[in-house]
Amino acid sequence: MSSATLDSPDVLDESTVLTKPAKKRPARDRHVTDFIQLAEEVRATGLMSRDIKWYVARFIRQGIGYSAVLALFLTLGQSWWQMVTAVLLGFMCTHTAFISHDAAHRQVFASAKKNAWLARIAGNLFVGMSYGWWMNKHGKHHLNPNKVGVDGDIDPGVIVFDPDNAAKRKGFAKWFAARQGYFLFPLLSLVALDLHIASVKRVFDRTQVVPQRKAEIALLVVRLVILPAFTIFFLGWGIGLAFIAVHVMTLGVYMGGSFAPNHKGMPLVPKDVKIDFMRRQTLMSRNITGGWWVDAGMGGLNYQIEHHLFPTMSSRNLKAVQPMVRAYCAERNITYTETTLGQSYMIVMRYLNRVGLGQRDPFECPITANMRSAR
């Protein structure tokens, strides 16, 4: 079985990478056929069918959860025990973000319009995340995961993912980059705040295309202005502001902690390198093992390889299709990476520190490394 963890070198060899221009047309056609054959086999199982009843059950559970949190909030009143409520609300909002994510991938309804509205309402109203912003960013990520200059998830910011960018940093930024892995979880606490800010900027930027802009603005105003104002009014300034801070940090750590293990620390792809769809989605993704609690806690995102190969497949069915995908990759010698949640965080932290020190990704494709050194 070609299954691996990143504790052993995960490299892309010459048989898996296609650069422009492709000199061997038959090989490229064979790579394209690889995914077509897999897709046909998966479709024949019926796993691509939508399961609206399962999502309705999720909606009901979410509704019960929010009702319980609201009841606790109103019962506790002006008490510092409200920090527990803030944490619980952060968990609930993260699970609503999972639903918004599924709807954005058209997993819930057959109608694209219904999916869009579900994702818009769930994302904007319950998470404070613009659906228009998310679709623009996440769409680029799915098309080219971990591709430098294309995938916004690895764009340089507080954290740097590319040694070339790390080498340009000076002073405190350079010192921090060399230790950025140790700050992973403290920085995740700011993820929700960052997406709130990015969402507001997107919907108010008239140069950006945002379908249903007025609806998005209205929903974000309720989530980011009216609800915080009510919280402070009900709890008072001290407890109210603390409640908001704890909630935002919990939401950030939970959301960020669910997305970070899936691609961070996997090979980076230079902008001028082309890889066929099957390998582009598989080699840059990592699955997280751990049983039912990981499945439930990560909303299906732990089956990242299967999700990237079949983004419209209901997250409920990703576990069922996994054995097919794993066996298919083994037959074609395509590295299939999976590890535990704890190990994945350690991998990501070590990777970030190496990048911050300017070291090349040890799991990077040797062809792309040669291309860089030749420039």
N, C-alpha and C positions, 0 to 999 in steps of 0.2 A: 504494500500500500504506500502511495506517495503522500503520506501524511507527515507533517512536521511541525515543530514549534520553532520559534525564533531563537531558541538556545542553540540550535544547530544552524549553520549558514544556509540561508534560503536565497539561492541565486537564480537568475534567469539566464539560461544558456542560449547558445546561438540558434537552437532549434525552436525556441519559443518567441523570439523577438524578431519583428519585421521592421526594418528601417526604410525610409523613403530614399530613393525609389526602390521598390521591391524587385529584386533581380530574378527571383524564382517564382513565377506566377503559379505553377502547380502547387507549391508548398503553401502559398497564401490561400489558394482555393481549398486545400485540404484543411487548413485551420478554420476557415469559414464553415466548412461542412461539419467540423467537429461540433460546433454549437447547434447547428441546424438539426443534426441527428439527436442530440440530447434533448432539445426543445420538443421534437416530435414525440420522443419517448415519454417525456414528462406530461405533455398534453394528453397523451393516450390514457394516462392514469386518472384523469379527471381532477387533478390537484390544482389546476388553474381556474376551476370554477369558483365563483364568489360564494361566500357563506354569510348572508345577511343576518341569519338568525343568531350566529355566534357574535356578530358585532352588536346586535340589539341587546344581547345578554351583557356585553361589556358596557353599553350605554347605561343599562339599568344598574349595574354594579357601581359605575361612576356616580350615578345620581344618588344612590344610597350612601356612598362614601362622602360626597359633598354635603348631604343632609346631616350626616353624623358630625362632620367638622363644624358646620354652621351651628348645630345644637350645642356643641362643646364651647364654641366661641361665645355664644349668647349666655350660656350658663356660667362660665368662669368670670365674665365681666372684667373689671379692672384688676387683674391678677397677673403676676409674673408667670404663673402656670400657663399663660397664653402662648409662651414660647413653644410649648408642646404642640399646641394647635397650629402654630406657624409651620412647624416641621411637617406635621401631617398634611397641611394644605400644600406644602411643597411637593410631597409625594403624590398627592392627588393630581396636581397640575402637570407633573411629569408624565403620569399615565394618560392624561388627556393629550399631551404632546405626542405620545405614541399613536393615539388614534388619529390625530391630525396628520401625522407622518403617513400612516396607512392610507388615509383618504386622499392625500396629495399624490400618492402613487396609484390611485384609482383601484384600490383593493376592496373597497366597501360596496359601492354601487356600480351598476353597469353604465349609468349615466355619468359622463364626465362633469356635467354641470352640478349634479348633486354631490359628487365627491368634492368638487371645488368649494362648494358652500359649506359642507361639513368641515373641511380642513380650515376654511377661513374662520368660521365661528369658533371651532375648538382652539385654533391657534391664536387668533387675535383676542377673543374674549376671555379664555381661560388661562392662556399662557403668557399673553402679552407679546406674541411673536407674529409679525406680519406674514400672511400667507404669500403675498407678492414677493417680499424679500426672500422668504424661504425657498420658493420655487426657483427663483433666479440663481441662488447660491447652491442649493442642493442639486438642481438639475445639472449644473456644470460638474459637480462632484461625481455624479453617477456616470456621466459620459466619459470622464477621464480621471478616475480616482488616483490620487497621489501624483498627478502630473504637474510638474513645476510650471508656474505661470498660468495655469489653467484651472486647477482645482483650488478654489478659494479656501478650503479647509486647511491648506498648508501655506497660505500666504504669510509672509513675515509680519509679526506684530510684537506683542510683549514676548511671546514664545517664538523661536525661530526653528524651522524644520529643515532648512537647507544649509549645509556647511558654507556655501558661497556667501550667503547672507550673513551668517555668523562671523565670518572672517572680516566683514566690513564694519563690525561694531567696535566702538571705542569706549574707554572709561568704564563707568558703572554698567552700561549695557553689555559690554564684553564680559565683565565679571559675572553678571547675572546669568548670561547665556551659558557660561561654563557650569553653572549650578542649577539651571532651570528645571531639571528633572526633579530636584528635591522640592520645588515649589509647585509641583503639578496640582495637588489637591487644594492648596490655598488659592491658586489661580482659578481653579474650576469654580470656586465660590463666586467668581465675578462673571461667569458665563451668562447667567440670566440677565444681569444688568447690561452686559454688552449687547445681547440680542434685543433687549428693550430699546436701547439707544439706536442700534442699527435699523430696527423696524420703524421707529419714528422718523428717522432721517429719510428712509426710503419712501414712505407714504406722503411725506411733505415735499419731496423733491420732484418738481414738475417735469424735470428732464428725464425721469425714469418712468417706464411703463408699469403701471399698477392697475390691473383690472379691478373694478368695483372699489376705486380709491375712497369714495365717500363712506362706503360701508366699512371699509377697513379702519378709517380714521375714527368713525363713531364707536366701533367695537374697542379700539385701543384706548379711546378716551375713558370708556367705562372701566376698562381693566387697569389702566395706569394712572388715572386721575380720580375718578369717582370712588372706586373701591378703597384706595389708600386714604382718601379724605375721610370716608366713613369710618375706617379703622381708627384713625387718629381721633375723630370725634367721639367714638364709642369708648376707646381705651385711654384717651388722654395722650398728650404729646410724648411723654417718656416711654410708656409701655407700647404705645402705638408705633412709634418709630423703631423701637426694638423689634416688634412683631414683624414689621415690613422688612427690616434688615435680615432677620433670621429666615424669613420665608424666601427672600430673594437668594440668599446664600444656599439654602437647602435645594431650591429649584436648580441652581447652577451646578452644584456638586452632583446631584442625581442625574440631571440631563447630560452634563459633560462627562460624567463617569460612565454613562451608558454608550456614548458615541466614541469616546477616545480610544477604547481598546480595539476598535474594529479595523483601523487603518494605520494609526500612528506606530512607527517603528517598522512598517513594511517598506518594501523597495520604493524609492522615488524614481519617477520617469521623466527624463529631460523633455522639454517642450518639442524638440525636433525628432522624437522617436515615436514610431507608430507600432502598436501591438494589436493583434486581432482581439475581437470582443471577448471570446472565451477566456483567454489568458489575461487580458487587461482587467477583467472583473475578478478573476480568481486569485492571481498572483499578488494583487495589491490588497487583498482582504484577509481578515483573520476571524475565525469562528471562536466563540467562547463556550467551553463546556462547563458542566456543573449541576445538571439535573433540572428538575421542575422549577426550583426557586430562582435559578438564573433565567430560565425561559420567561417566567412571570415577571421577574424584576426588571428585565431588559426589554420587555415588550416584543420579543422576537428578533431584536436587533443582534442577538448573539449568533444567529444564523446569517451572518453578513455575506458570506460567499453566495449562498442560495438566494438571498435577497437581491444581490447585485446582478445575478444571472437572470432572475425572474422577478423584477421589481413590482409587477402587478399581481403577483401571487399573494393571497391572504397570508398574513404573518402566522396564522394558525397552522398552515400547511407546510411551512418551511422545514419543520422537524421531520415531517414524513418524507419529503423529497431529498433530505440530506444523504441517506445511504446511496441513492442513485447517483448523486453528483460526486460523492466521494469515490465510489467505485469507477465511475466514468473517468475521473481525473487519474486514478491509479492506472487504468488501462492505457492512458495516453501519456503517462509520465509527467503529468502536470502537478506541481507541488500544491498540496492542499493543507493549509496551515490551521491548526486549532490548538488551543491551550486553555488553561483555567483562568478565571477572572483575576485572581491574585497574581499569577505569573504574568498575565498580560500587562498589568499595571507596572510590575517590576521591569518588564521589557521596555515599556514606553519610557519610564523614568531613566533607565540606563541609556536608551537611544537619544533622548533629549540632551543628556549631559555630553554624550559623544559628539553630537552635532554642534552643541554650543562651544566645544573645544576645537571645532573646525575639522574633526575627523570625518572621513568619508564613511558613508553607510556600508558596513561590512556585508550587507545582504543585497547590495546594489548589483545590477546587471553588469558583468565585466565589459560588455560591448559599449554600454553607455559611459562607463568610466574611461575607456580608451578614447571615445569621441571627445570627452571633456578635456583630457590631457593633450589631445592633438591640437586643440585650439590655442 
